[in-house]
Amino acid sequence: MSITEKMLKLRKPRAAAAPAEKAVRAPAARRRTQTERSDEMRMRLVEASAIVLRRKGYAGLRTDEVARVAKVSRGALQHHFPSKDSLVVATAEHLLTASLTRGSRRAGTVEADEDPIGAIIEDGIEFFLGADFTVVLDLVLAGSKSRAMRDRIYEHTRQSRLGVEDAWLGLLVAKGVPREKAEQVLWLTISVVRGFAVRALWQQDEALFRSLLAEWKLIITGHLQALSNPSDNKKPTASGAKR
C-alpha cells in the first residue's frame, strides 16, 4: 500500500457542512398614506392649539405659537388651517368630540350602572368644571365677532352634548325610570352642574361645589326611590293617619 493510500485510509471524513440559514427579513413597515399623514398633522396642530387656548384664550392665540408648540413650520399650519378661525373651530370640534367619547364610555361602565346619578354628576363636573369647557365658552363669546365661527361651534356643541345626554338618558330608562321623569332628572342635574361652572368664573371652590352636588344627589336619589316604591309614602304615621 502506498503512503498516499495509507494517509487516505487514516484520514477521518469531514462532517458535511450544515446548509446556510437564510436570513429572515423583517416585514417592511407599511407606508402611511397621504391622507393618514395629513390627518396626523391636523391632529397635532389641533392639540397644540388646545394647549395655547387653555393658557391664553382666544384673544391670546397666535398661530406662530401654535406652530412652535406643534414643532412644525408656520407654512405647514397655514396649509391645513388657512385662518385662525378655521383652526379654533377644528379645536372646539376636537374637544367636544373627546367629551362625547368620555361621556358615552362612562355611561357604559359598571359604576354608572350602580350609581347613575353620581356618574352623571361626575361627567358634568369633568366637562363643565374642566378647562375645555372654559375654552369652548371663550370661543363662543369670541364668535360674536364672527357669526360663521359661532354657528359652527354651536352646532358641534349641540351634537356632542346631545350625544352624551342620550347615553345617560338611555341608562336611566334601562334602570326603570320612566322616560319623561328620566329627562327631567337628567336635565335638572346637568343644569345644576352647569350653574356651578358659571359660578366658578368668579369663585373657584370645587370642594364646596362637590359637597352641594352630593346633597343634590341625595335629593334626586330619594325622589327616584320614592317613585319606585309608592307604597312607602302611605305608611301610617305615629297618630295612625296615613301620610
HELIX and SHEET records of a PDB file:
HELIX    1   1 ILE A    3  LEU A   10  1                                   8    
HELIX    2   2 GLN A   34  LYS A   56  1                                  23    
HELIX    3   3 THR A   63  ALA A   70  1                                   8    
HELIX    4   4 ARG A   74  HIS A   80  1                                   7    
HELIX    5   5 LYS A   84  ALA A  107  1                                  24    
HELIX    6   6 VAL A  110  GLU A  114  1                                   5    
HELIX    7   7 PRO A  116  PHE A  128  1                                  13    
HELIX    8   8 ALA A  131  ALA A  142  1                                  12    
HELIX    9   9 GLY A  143  LYS A  145  5                                   3    
HELIX   10  10 ARG A  147  ALA A  174  1                                  28    
HELIX   11  11 ARG A  179  ARG A  199  1                                  21    
HELIX   12  12 GLU A  206  SER A  228  1                                  23    
HELIX   13  13 PRO A  230  LYS A  234  5                                   5    
END                                                                             
